[in-house]
Amino acid sequence: MRGTLSKKQTPVKFITRTSPVAVHFGALDTRLLQLKEGPTGWSVHCAETVDGSGPAHHTAIVETLLPRWKELKLRGKDCLASISGEKIAVSLVPVEPHNRERMQQTLKETAMRSVADPEGVTYRYLPLSDGLKGSDGLSGDDGINVREEMLLLSVGQSELRRCTTTLESLHLRPVSMEVSAFPLARTMQAMQSHVTSPWGFLHLGFHHSIFGIMLGGELRFMKPMQLTGERLLTTLEKSLARFEEPDSQAIANLLSGMQEEQEPVAKVNAETVPQITLKAAGHATELLHTLRLEAEALAQEVRACLRHFADRHRGAKLHNLQLAGFGAALPEVENALQNALNFPTTIAKPFTTLGIKAPESVLAEEHLWCIPLGLAMRAYV
């Protein structure tokens, strides 16, 4: 009978496949992720975080992970890696119609000025002006030649060398090194594949933030932003201090004036966000007021980007904004930004949205795993 197995038939065995090992060298930590696909779909096979920053952090990664390498049970040696946005110089380079023959030289000169590295500079570029070109690739709808825009990304060779050496020390085989914005965009696109209008993402990293616009599954705009996770954390800590300190101490802090402004934020670790969230309980209104100026300043930057984008894409408007990075889940940040921007703004939850099974430790901070997830998905998206 059809639909049944005879004695000579055997069931089809599902072959489990795994993604390449994804490693993101972030500003505050390095995250390692590998996915596996089974009969019920994709799930997290391995997820590890190594806290630390700076050049010495590369050595710490090897010292932390290498003794435990066998217990991680990673499959395969191919590795896809990405570098934190703070290590990358991002430039928007206009190319005039009469200057196209000098484009490569212009990009090279801009890259050399953007990064100071004794070992040299590596750069890549991406055209962002497809919406302006006519059928000849050189003119707009009215037949008049238009200016092209190139997104230029530059990084020092020494940073690339440190990352590559780290991966090789872990017996991994680096096959790709990306700027963090691209795996981030890949994750966001997988979540927003049903949206046909332009939509945006904002990565509020600790030292570096970036705003991007996606359209038709492609990155069409990208720009570094002034507001960072560190700045938001400082603003919130100062506001919350007023609810904890005795009046005499609060007055002393106020009198310290400019000196206080220059003090660095206390050391950030895995407990920083949960602790500040606990302190923020019951103070939502006050924190929203505190964040209002920061959110409005960011909104002005975003509006300027949207005007630029709309001018080049027939008045297109943003459908929604996805938040990721350290600053995304700080207390009341999501609400403050949505109030200022006046369109849907949500914290990205890629594992939940895409139905990828993950341990509770990953689900608790999905917005921090967007970049390594985008790396891991590269071969399958």
C-alpha positions, -999 to 999 in steps of 0.1 A, spaced: 0 0 0 11 35 -6 22 55 23 35 25 43 70 10 45 75 -26 33 101 -49 48 125 -40 21 120 -2 25 139 19 50 130 53 63 149 83 50 175 94 75 177 131 81 212 144 78 220 171 103 239 200 89 256 228 107 265 264 98 301 276 97 314 288 130 305 325 134 328 348 154 320 385 160 348 406 176 327 432 194 335 463 214 328 447 248 330 410 241 335 384 214 306 361 205 309 327 189 279 309 174 271 278 154 237 267 143 225 232 134 195 220 114 175 190 124 141 175 115 123 203 134 144 232 120 173 253 130 186 255 166 217 268 184 244 242 185 270 264 204 269 299 218 298 314 237 307 349 249 342 360 260 341 394 278 368 420 271 380 447 247 411 462 232 440 445 214 449 424 244 414 408 242 425 387 212 450 368 234 423 365 262 400 348 237 425 321 229 434 316 266 397 313 275 384 291 248 413 269 237 414 248 270 376 242 265 376 237 228 367 200 228 338 205 251 323 231 228 319 202 202 320 225 172 316 209 138 339 218 110 367 244 109 353 270 84 348 303 102 330 335 92 341 365 112 331 401 116 347 432 132 331 458 154 319 489 137 342 511 159 372 496 141 357 505 107 358 539 90 326 545 71 325 572 44 299 582 18 319 592 -13 301 611 -40 313 604 -76 304 631 -101 295 621 -137 326 638 -151 349 622 -125 339 585 -129 372 575 -144 390 586 -112 366 567 -89 390 540 -79 417 566 -71 393 587 -51 381 557 -30 417 547 -23 427 582 -12 397 585 10 404 551 26 440 561 33 429 593 50 402 575 71 424 550 89 459 554 103 476 520 105 514 514 100 505 480 84 483 496 57 446 498 50 421 475 34 389 489 19 357 478 2 329 499 -13 293 494 -22 272 515 -47 242 531 -30 227 550 -60 209 522 -79 176 540 -74 190 570 -94 203 552 -124 185 549 -157 187 519 -181 222 530 -192 234 529 -156 246 565 -159 215 587 -161 183 593 -142 148 590 -155 151 624 -172 182 613 -191 205 637 -171 237 623 -157 235 620 -120 260 618 -92 267 583 -78 273 575 -41 297 549 -29 296 535 7 333 531 15 344 509 44 380 510 55 399 490 82 435 488 93 456 457 83 468 453 119 432 447 132 426 421 104 459 404 113 450 402 150 416 387 143 429 362 118 457 351 141 431 346 169 409 324 147 439 303 135 451 298 171 417 283 178 423 259 148 396 276 128 399 283 91 387 319 84 370 320 50 354 355 53 359 387 73 329 411 72 321 445 85 295 440 113 268 460 95 264 434 68 257 403 89 235 426 110 215 436 79 213 399 69 197 390 101 173 420 100 164 411 64 155 376 73 131 390 100 116 416 76 115 396 43 77 402 41 81 440 41 81 456 7 85 492 18 119 506 30 126 498 66 155 506 89 178 492 116 197 510 143 226 493 160 233 511 193 267 497 200 286 506 232 312 528 214 297 530 179 262 532 164 250 528 129 218 534 110 209 515 79 180 514 54 170 483 35 149 482 4 142 452 -18 164 430 3 194 452 -3 212 477 19 206 512 4 218 535 30 242 534 60 256 560 83 273 562 117 253 580 144 263 602 173 242 585 200 259 554 214 251 528 241 278 543 263 262 577 261 228 563 269 242 543 298 259 574 312 226 594 310 206 567 327 232 562 355 233 599 363 195 600 364 191 570 386 218 583 410 194 610 420 169 585 433 196 566 454 220 592 468 213 614 499 208 651 491 243 661 503 259 637 478 236 647 450 246 683 456 283 674 457 279 657 423 261 687 409 288 710 420 315 689 404 300 701 371 323 696 341 346 672 360 317 647 363 309 650 326 344 638 318 344 608 341 342 574 323 313 550 329 320 523 354 333 490 340 306 473 320 300 436 322 272 411 318 255 423 350 254 460 340 221 460 321 202 438 346 214 459 375 204 492 359 171 477 348 164 467 384 173 502 396 150 517 370 119 499 382 92 524 391 109 554 374 97 550 338 83 585 336 114 602 350 137 581 327 117 589 296 120 626 304 158 621 310 162 604 276 140 629 257 169 651 246 191 622 236 162 606 216 153 639 199 189 645 189 190 610 173 156 616 157 170 647 140 199 627 126 175 600 114 152 625 98 181 640 79 190 605 66 154 599 56 152 632 37 184 622 19 171 588 11 136 600 0 152 625 -24 169 596 -42 141 570 -39 110 589 -50 98 601 -16 100 567 0 91 565 37 103 542 64 80 513 74 96 505 108 128 505 127 146 475 144 169 481 173 200 460 182 232 464 202 241 472 238 219 503 240 187 488 226 175 471 258 185 498 283 155 510 303 130 531 283 153 535 253 128 518 230 99 539 241 119 572 240 131 565 204 96 555 192 81 587 208 107 608 191 107 591 157 69 586 155 70 553 137 71 517 149 103 510 167 110 476 183 139 456 198 150 429 174 143 393 185 157 373 156 157 338 172 121 342 183 110 357 150 127 331 129 118 302 150 154 292 158 156 272 191 181 287 215 190 284 252 176 309 277 209 327 280 207 336 243 170 344 242 175 368 272 197 390 250 187 383 214 195 419 203 231 412 211 233 381 189 221 397 156 256 400 141 269 365 149 235 351 137 238 370 104 273 354 100 260 319 108 231 323 83 252 335 55 254 301 37 217 295 39 200 329 34 
